[in-house]
Amino acid sequence: MSAAPAASFDGAISRDPATGQEIARHPFVTPSELDALLQRSRAGFAAWSATAPEQRAEVLRAMARVLRRDREPLAALATAEMGKVMAESLAEIEKCAVLCDWYADNGVQWLRDEPTLVPDSKAYVSFLPLGTVLGIMPWNFPYWQVMRAAVPILLGGNGFLLKPAENIVGTAHLLDAAWREAGVPDGAFIAANISREGTRQAIADDRIAAVTLTGSVAAGRSIAAQAGQALKKVVLELGGSDPFIVLADADLEQAVDAAVASRFQNAGQVCIAGKRTIVEAPIYDRFVALFTERVKALVVGDGRDPASRIGPMARQDLLEQLDGQVQASVAAGARLLAGGHQVDRAGAFYAPTVLADVTPGMQAFDTETFGPVASITRARDADHAVELANQSDFGLSGNLWTGDADRARALARRLQTGGVFVNGFSASDPRVPIGGIKQSGFGRELSHFGIREFLNAQTVWFDRG
């Protein structure tokens, strides 16, 4: 019997992007079901916030053990639902486990009372949980994106209500079960397939204290407006079109390898990837030749095939949008050196693509290309490279390759981004904050900045008389 049309089903349908085959159907929670979930979350927060931070840290350690034990089935579902190659899915699970361990080892110290500059220790600041945080999470890293938000939020004593992207609801349910097994009280972490209208209902509800979102600029504007109307704290990590600057004194071979790795990880579906490669003129032609040679060697295939380096894109509509950006850029004068088309096979596979001689005004420069497409732009000198890098509505992170460390420090201060990675490529790591400026959003995740985003910094000052 054939499947019912998607329009007749009030919920999310996950499909394997490598084959187009349906995996599962997940109905949206009804308004009454959402009300019950919010009531559960309130009770779960009350129980969880009453535990000592040290106890919460032990739950994080238990979560790390669960993730490592179940890494194979967890990774397999991520590959099935959004297409990434298994090696990347497995690495994502380990990264989440490392995150849990790191916050368990280091996070409690940022929850302790802090003295102030008031003399005689008569004033201090306490860091107290706010309540349940609604996490609206994307599909490109179905475990990591959730965990990098949820782990510090939970360690701080807050609850977490997860609204996953509609194509990865299955992975969200696995995380829900894993947190319960690790020891989080019922309701302190909940994953639910919530519709857009349900999201509005949740944001407006007093049982939600704050909101965190990773997603598109359009989604960020909508959620920020709703949270603002409800006077609730919100953290936004939105799109990125990160510059990857390579100056003439850089190690060329290493820079090329890093640029390829940065751009084509996760089939190019990474917010903090180096999307706009900007190369100083003296080495431009050599860089382009080496870069294109390496990209042409990348193997495209089903993520379950160990030989595959690049899997399918997550959805066919995203592929078609990306292809439109490529074709428009070529029509505007970009030089197509590799790819530029959908692979002739079943599934949402796009050939790894290289566009050279990209300039401002072309879509490959002005917009975020979320897929396996690299654009390369020529810069006259270092000052011009910085000017080009900043000629963007986005400001998530940036990459700078040079052999002069002092020069790198000076140039980094001129880049309009939330992070600068020198002689490497952008990465999210629990030891440092991640977040952007401009159209890339506001607020920070990870490090001590992330754990304190959703805490009440309460001043306690004893009578000065």
N, C-alpha and C positions, 0 to 999 in steps of 0.2 A: 504494500500500500504506500503511495507516495506521501511525502510530508505535507502538512498543511502550509499554505502560503504564510510567509513571515508576518504579513499585515494582520492575519487573523489571530495571532498569538500575542497576548498582552504580557510580554516579558522579553528576556534576552535569549538569543539562539547563538551558541558558540559553534564555530565551524573550524575545521582544520584548514589553515590557509595553504598547506602543501597539496591538499587534494580537493578542497571544497566540500568535503563531506561533513554533515552535521554530527556534532559530538553530543550535545545535550541541550535541553531547554530549561530555562529557569524563570518561573513566573515572577513578576514584580510583587512585592509585598503590598497588601491592600492597606488602605488608611487605618483600619482597625488593627491589622497586624503590626503596622508601624507603631501605633500607639502602645501596643503591648511590648514591642521591642524597646521603646524609649523608657517604659516603666521598668523593664528588666535592667536597662543600662543604669538607671538611677540607683536601683538596689545594688547592682554590681559595683558601681563607683563608691557607694557608701561602705561596702565591705572592703574593697581594695584600698581606698584611701586611709582606712583605719589601720592597715598593716604598716610596720616599720619599713623604712627604705631598705634596710639590710635584708629583710624578708623578700621584698620585691626583687632585689638583686639576685637572690637565690632562684627565684622563678625564671629570671632571664637566663641563668646558667642552665636550668632544666630545659628551657626552650631551645637553647643551642644544642643540647644533646638530642632532643627530639628531631630537630632539623637534620642533624648529621646522620642519625639512624635511618630517617625516611627520605634521604636525599634522592634516591633513584626514582621512586614514584612521584615525588614532588616535581622533580625536574622533567620527568616524562610528560606530565600534564601541562606544564608551562610550554614545552615544545609543541605539544598537540594543539593547545589553544591559541598561541600567538606566533609559533613558527621558528623561534630561535633554535640554533643548533644545540645539540645536547651538551656539548662541552661548555657552552655559555650558560645553559640552564643549571648545570651542576655547579659551576663557579658561582652563580648567583646565590644558590642555597648556602654554600660555604661562606660567602660574604655576609649573609644574614646571620649565620652562626657566630662569626667573628664579631659582628656588631653587638650581639647579645652579650658575649663574653666581655667585650671592651667596656660597655656601659655598666655591667655588673662589677667590673674591677675599678672603674673610675668615676661613675656617675653619682654615687651616694654623696661624695664630698660637696657637690654643688647643690645639695638639698639641705645642708646644715645651715644653721643661723650664722649670719655674718656680722661682725662688729662694724660700727661706723666710725666716723671721725669725731663724733661727740665724745668729749673726755670722760674718763672714769667709767667707761663701758656702760653708760646709762641708756644707750640706744643701740638697737641691733635690727637686722632685717631677717625676717623669716620668709621661706619660699614654700607656698602652699598651693595644692592643686586647685584647679578651677571647677572641674566637673567632667562631663563626657565631651570629648572632642569628636566632631564629625570629620572623618577623613575621606575625601573624594579623590580616588586614586586612578592612575592611568593603566594602560595595558602593556607598555613596552618592557617594564621590569616588574612582572606581576607579584613577585615576592619582595624584592629589594625596595621598591618605591613605598610599599606598605610598611615594611619593617623599619626603614630609616625614619619614618614619621612616628610610628606607633611605639617603638622601643623607648625613646626618651620620654614620650608623653606618658606611657604607662609607668615607667620608673618614677616619674614625678608624682604618681598617685592618682592621675586622671584615668577616666575610662576612655575607650576608643570604639566608635561606631564606624565601621568600614562600609563605604559605598564603592564597590569596585567598578571598573569599566565593564560594559556588558558582554564583551567577548572573553573575559577571564573570570567569570563568576565561580567556576569550578576551583581554581587555585585559591580564591578567597575563602571558600568553604573549608579547604584543607588547612589553611592557616588558622581559621576559627577552631577547628578540632585540635590542632597542635597546641594552641595557647591554653585550651581547657586542660589538656593532658599535662602541660607544664605546671599548672597550678593556679592560673588566674581564676578568680571567682566567677561564677556564672553571671554574665551580663557586663563584666568589665571589658571584655573584648567581644564584639559582635560583628559578623559579616552578614550583610543583607543586600539583596538585589533590589535597590530602591530606584524608582522612576524619577524623572525630573520633577514631577509634581510632588512626589514623596520627599524629594530633597528640599524643596521649598517648605514643605510642612515641617520637616525636621529642623531646618535652620530657624524657623520662626518659633519653635517650641522652647519653652523655658528649660526643658530637660537637656538641651544641647547648650553647652557653655561657650564653645568656640569652634572654628572651622579651619581645616588645612586642606589645600587643594594643590595637586600637581596636574597640569593640563594645558590646554590652549589659552591663548590670550582672550578669545571670546568667552570661554568658560570662566576665566578668571574675573573678567569684568562683571559677568552675571552674578557669580557667587559673591564677589566683593560687595556688590550693590545690595544683595539680599542680607548679607551679614551686617552691612552698615545700617540697613533699615532696622535690624534687630539689635543694634549696638553690641555686636559680638566681635571679639578678636578674630582675625583671619591671617593666615600665612599663605602666600601664593608663590609657587615655583612654576613659571610658565615657559613659553617657548624660548629658544635660543638659536642664534646664528653665529656661533663662536668663531672669532678669527684665529687662524693658525699661522702666525708670522714666522717666516724663515729669513733671517738676515744672511748677508754674504759670508760672514765669518763663522757660520754654524757648521757643525759636522753634517755634511750633506746626506750621507748614506743613512745615518741614524735619524735625521729629520724626516727623510722620505719614509722610512719604516714606521716611524711613529705617526706620521700623517695618515698613512694607509690604515694602520691599526685603529686610530681614533675615528676615522670617518666611516669605516665599514664594519665596526663592531655592531652586533645586533641588527644586521642588515641596514645599517645607517640610521636606525630608529632610536637615537640617543639624544637627549636634550643638550647635554654638555659636550657633544662631539665637535671637533674642528670642522665646521661646515664651509667656511670661507678661507681657503688657503691663500695667503698673501706672501709673495716671494720677491725678495729684492732683485733688481734687474740683472746684476752680474751673474747670478746663478740660476736665473729663471728657466732658460731653455733646458739646461741639464736636469734641473729638478723635475720639470714636466716630463721629460723623456723617462727618467727613472721611475717616477710615480706611475705613469701610464703602463710601463712594463710590468710592474708589480700588480697593478689592478687587473690587468688582463690575465694574470695567472691565478686569480681567485676562483675557487670552485663553487659554483652555485648548485644547490640541491636540497632535498628533503633534510630537515634538521636531524632526523633519526639516522641518516647515513653518515658514518664516521668520516667519510671523505669530504663532506660538505664543509665549506668555510663560511658560506652565506646562505641562509635559509630564505624562505619566502617573506614578503611583507605581510603584515598582520591581516590586512583586508584588501580586497580588490579595489574598493573605492579610493583607498589611500594610494594605491599604485597608480590609478588613473589620474589622480590629482598631481602626483609627482611627475608623471610623464608630461602632463600639460605644462608644468614649470620648465622642464627640460626643453621641450619643443619651442616654447616661447623664447627661451634664452638663446637657442640656436638661431631662431629667426631674427633675433636682435643682434646677432654677430658673434656669439660664443662659438668656439671651435670644438666640435665633438670628436674626441679622440678614442673613446671606448664606450660601448653600451648604447644607451639611449633608446631602449625598447624593452618590451615585455618578452621574457624568455618563452620560446615556443614549446610549452608543455602545460599540463594541467597545474593549477595552483597560481598563487599571486607572486610569481617570481619576476623580478626586474633585474636586468643585466647590470652589473657594476659599471657605473658611468663616470667618465671624466670629461669635464668641460674646461677648456683653457681659454685664456684671453677674456675672462669674465670681467665686466666693468659695472660700476654703479648704474642703476637704471634697468639692468637685466634682472629677471625674477630670481635667477640663481644667486644673485648678490643681495637683492633687496628683501627677499622673503625667506622663511625657514624651509629648507628642503629636508623633509623627514623621510629619508630612505637612502638607498645605496648610490648616492650621487655626490661627486666631489667637484667643487668649482675652484679654479686657480686664477689668481689675479696678479698682475705685475705691478710692483711698487718701485718708484724711482730710487728711493733711499729709505732709511729707517723712519724719518719724520713722515714721509708719505705713507709708509706702512701703517703707522699709528693713526694717521688721518683716515685712511681707508677702514681700518678696524673699527674706529668710532663712528663711522658713517652707517649706522644701523639703529633701528628702533629697539634692538635687543641688547641686553647687557648681562648675560649669565656668567660666562667665563671666557678666558682667552688663553692662548698658547704663544710662547715666545721662544724662539730658538736663536741663540747667539753664543759666541765663545767668550764674551766679556761679561762677567757677573755684575760688575758695577754698572755697566750700561744697562743690563737687564733690570736692575732695581730701579733705575731712573725711568726707563721706558714703562715699566709696570705701573708706576704711579700715574702715568698719563692715559692708561687704558681704562675705558669706562665699562668695567665689568665687575662682578662680584668676586671673581677669583682670577688669578694669573698663574699659569703653570709654566715654569722655565725649563727648557730642554727636556720636556716630557709632554704628556697630553693630559687633558682634564680628567679628573676622577673624583668620585665621592668617597670620602674616607671618614670614619667616625671621629678621627682626631682633629679634623678641621671643619669649619662651617661651610655650608653650601647654600647658595641663594643668589638672586640677581638684583639688578636695578633696571630702570626704564621699563620697557614692555615685558621684561622677564620676571616681573613681580617684585615682592618685598617680603621681608622676614627671612629667617635662617633656620636650617635644619642641621642636625649633628653638632658635635662638640658640646661645650657648655652653653653656647648660644642657643642651640636647639632645645636643650632640656628646659631652659628658662623662658622660652617663648610662651609656654602655656602654664606659667605659674604666677601666682599672686605674690609680688614682692611686698610683703607687709612690714611696715615700719612699726617697731615697738619702742617707745621712748618713756622711760620712767620719770616720775615727777622731778622736775629740776629744782624744786624748792628745798 
